Amino acid sequence: MIGFDLWLAFFGLIIITFISRGLFLLMGDKFHISESIHEFLRYAPTAALIAIILPEVIFTKNTAHFYELNVWSPQLFGGIAAVIVFLFTKSMLVTIFIGMTIFTVARFLL
């Protein structure tokens, strides 16, 4: 029965994904979204990226596998350097290069 349960979950997820995402595409112009919701949805990718990246930058895992705030972590130094560089240059390539360089130097020095 494990195989059947797996296939049932698989096809269930396909149906749920189709209903939640596909219907908006199939309905076309029949489904109107207000301008204020469009404005909120404009910031959704940025908010999702921050929610994924920020905990990895700020918190470190200690020996007991608990997350703790560490102000001397290399990730934090690299992240702060990347934010500062991006504010001045607006170049993603330079931001990644400087952020990773500061992160690598901080790993060796700390």
CYANA upper distance limits for C-alpha pairs under 8 A (distance plus 0.5 A):
  1 MET  CA      5 ASP  CA      6.68
  2 ILE  CA      6 LEU  CA      6.68
  3 GLY  CA      7 TRP  CA      6.81
  4 PHE  CA      8 LEU  CA      6.54
  5 ASP  CA      9 ALA  CA      6.63
  6 LEU  CA     10 PHE  CA      6.61
  7 TRP  CA     11 PHE  CA      6.65
  8 LEU  CA     12 GLY  CA      6.44
  9 ALA  CA     13 LEU  CA      6.60
 10 PHE  CA     14 ILE  CA      6.92
 11 PHE  CA     15 ILE  CA      6.76
 12 GLY  CA     16 ILE  CA      6.70
 13 LEU  CA     17 THR  CA      6.48
 14 ILE  CA     18 PHE  CA      6.59
 15 ILE  CA     19 ILE  CA      6.63
 16 ILE  CA     20 SER  CA      6.53
 17 THR  CA     21 ARG  CA      6.34
 17 THR  CA     22 GLY  CA      7.79
 18 PHE  CA     22 GLY  CA      5.22
 18 PHE  CA     23 LEU  CA      7.43
 19 ILE  CA     23 LEU  CA      6.12
 20 SER  CA     24 PHE  CA      8.20
 21 ARG  CA     25 LEU  CA      7.70
 22 GLY  CA     26 LEU  CA      6.71
 23 LEU  CA     27 MET  CA      6.41
 24 PHE  CA     28 GLY  CA      7.12
 24 PHE  CA     31 PHE  CA      7.70
 27 MET  CA     31 PHE  CA      6.78
 33 ILE  CA     37 ILE  CA      7.01
 33 ILE  CA     38 HIS  CA      7.41
 34 SER  CA     38 HIS  CA      6.98
 35 GLU  CA     39 GLU  CA      6.75
 36 SER  CA     40 PHE  CA      6.89
 37 ILE  CA     41 LEU  CA      6.59
 38 HIS  CA     42 ARG  CA      6.73
 39 GLU  CA     43 TYR  CA      7.89
 40 PHE  CA     44 ALA  CA      7.52
 43 TYR  CA     47 ALA  CA      6.71
 44 ALA  CA     48 ALA  CA      6.59
 45 PRO  CA     49 LEU  CA      6.64
 46 THR  CA     50 ILE  CA      6.68
 47 ALA  CA     51 ALA  CA      6.60
 48 ALA  CA     52 ILE  CA      6.82
 49 LEU  CA     53 ILE  CA      6.57
 50 ILE  CA     54 LEU  CA      5.96
 51 ALA  CA     55 PRO  CA      7.62
 52 ILE  CA     56 GLU  CA      7.90
 53 ILE  CA     57 VAL  CA      6.89
 54 LEU  CA     58 ILE  CA      6.58
 55 PRO  CA     59 PHE  CA      6.07
 56 GLU  CA     60 THR  CA      7.63
 56 GLU  CA     75 GLN  CA      8.21
 57 VAL  CA     75 GLN  CA      5.52
 57 VAL  CA     76 LEU  CA      5.81
 57 VAL  CA     79 GLY  CA      7.07
 58 ILE  CA     69 LEU  CA      6.76
 58 ILE  CA     70 ASN  CA      7.48
 58 ILE  CA     71 VAL  CA      8.23
 58 ILE  CA     73 SER  CA      8.41
 58 ILE  CA     75 GLN  CA      7.69
 58 ILE  CA     76 LEU  CA      6.30
 59 PHE  CA     67 TYR  CA      6.35
 59 PHE  CA     68 GLU  CA      5.85
 59 PHE  CA     69 LEU  CA      5.28
 59 PHE  CA     70 ASN  CA      6.75
 60 THR  CA     67 TYR  CA      5.92
 60 THR  CA     68 GLU  CA      6.09
 60 THR  CA     69 LEU  CA      6.97
 60 THR  CA     70 ASN  CA      6.94
 60 THR  CA     73 SER  CA      7.91
 61 LYS  CA     65 HIS  CA      5.95
 61 LYS  CA     66 PHE  CA      5.92
 61 LYS  CA     67 TYR  CA      4.98
 61 LYS  CA     68 GLU  CA      6.86
 62 ASN  CA     66 PHE  CA      6.13
 62 ASN  CA     67 TYR  CA      6.81
 62 ASN  CA     68 GLU  CA      7.44
 71 VAL  CA     76 LEU  CA      7.43
 72 TRP  CA     76 LEU  CA      7.77
 72 TRP  CA     77 PHE  CA      8.16
 72 TRP  CA    110 LEU  CA      7.93
 73 SER  CA     77 PHE  CA      7.26
 73 SER  CA    106 ALA  CA      8.41
 73 SER  CA    110 LEU  CA      8.22
 74 PRO  CA     78 GLY  CA      6.65
 74 PRO  CA    102 ILE  CA      8.41
 74 PRO  CA    103 PHE  CA      5.69
 74 PRO  CA    104 THR  CA      7.99
 74 PRO  CA    106 ALA  CA      5.51
 74 PRO  CA    107 ARG  CA      5.90
 74 PRO  CA    110 LEU  CA      7.87
 75 GLN  CA     79 GLY  CA      6.46
 75 GLN  CA    103 PHE  CA      6.47
 76 LEU  CA     80 ILE  CA      6.56
 77 PHE  CA     81 ALA  CA      6.60
 77 PHE  CA    102 ILE  CA      7.23
 77 PHE  CA    103 PHE  CA      6.76
 77 PHE  CA    106 ALA  CA      7.57
 78 GLY  CA     82 ALA  CA      6.55
 78 GLY  CA     98 ILE  CA      8.42
 78 GLY  CA     99 GLY  CA      5.13
 78 GLY  CA    100 MET  CA      6.72
 78 GLY  CA    101 THR  CA      8.06
 78 GLY  CA    102 ILE  CA      5.60
 78 GLY  CA    103 PHE  CA      4.79
 78 GLY  CA    106 ALA  CA      8.31
 79 GLY  CA     83 VAL  CA      6.73
 79 GLY  CA     99 GLY  CA      6.77
 79 GLY  CA    103 PHE  CA      8.35
 80 ILE  CA     84 ILE  CA      6.76
 80 ILE  CA     99 GLY  CA      8.41
 81 ALA  CA     85 VAL  CA      6.58
 81 ALA  CA     98 ILE  CA      7.59
 81 ALA  CA     99 GLY  CA      6.05
 81 ALA  CA    102 ILE  CA      7.43
 82 ALA  CA     86 PHE  CA      6.54
 82 ALA  CA     95 THR  CA      5.65
 82 ALA  CA     96 ILE  CA      7.23
 82 ALA  CA     98 ILE  CA      6.93
 82 ALA  CA     99 GLY  CA      4.95
 83 VAL  CA     87 LEU  CA      6.70
 83 VAL  CA     95 THR  CA      8.04
 84 ILE  CA     88 PHE  CA      7.01
 85 VAL  CA     89 THR  CA      6.43
 85 VAL  CA     90 LYS  CA      8.14
 85 VAL  CA     94 VAL  CA      8.04
 85 VAL  CA     95 THR  CA      6.13
 85 VAL  CA     98 ILE  CA      7.89
 86 PHE  CA     90 LYS  CA      5.28
 86 PHE  CA     91 SER  CA      6.69
 86 PHE  CA     92 MET  CA      7.46
 86 PHE  CA     94 VAL  CA      8.28
 86 PHE  CA     95 THR  CA      5.95
 89 THR  CA     94 VAL  CA      8.11
 89 THR  CA     95 THR  CA      8.36
 90 LYS  CA     95 THR  CA      8.42
 91 SER  CA     95 THR  CA      6.64
 92 MET  CA     96 ILE  CA      6.65
 93 LEU  CA     97 PHE  CA      6.69
 94 VAL  CA     98 ILE  CA      6.52
 95 THR  CA     99 GLY  CA      6.35
 96 ILE  CA    100 MET  CA      6.46
 97 PHE  CA    101 THR  CA      6.58
 98 ILE  CA    102 ILE  CA      6.61
 99 GLY  CA    103 PHE  CA      6.58
100 MET  CA    104 THR  CA      6.53
101 THR  CA    105 VAL  CA      6.68
102 ILE  CA    106 ALA  CA      6.47
103 PHE  CA    107 ARG  CA      6.65
104 THR  CA    108 PHE  CA      7.09
105 VAL  CA    109 LEU  CA      6.72
106 ALA  CA    110 LEU  CA      6.19
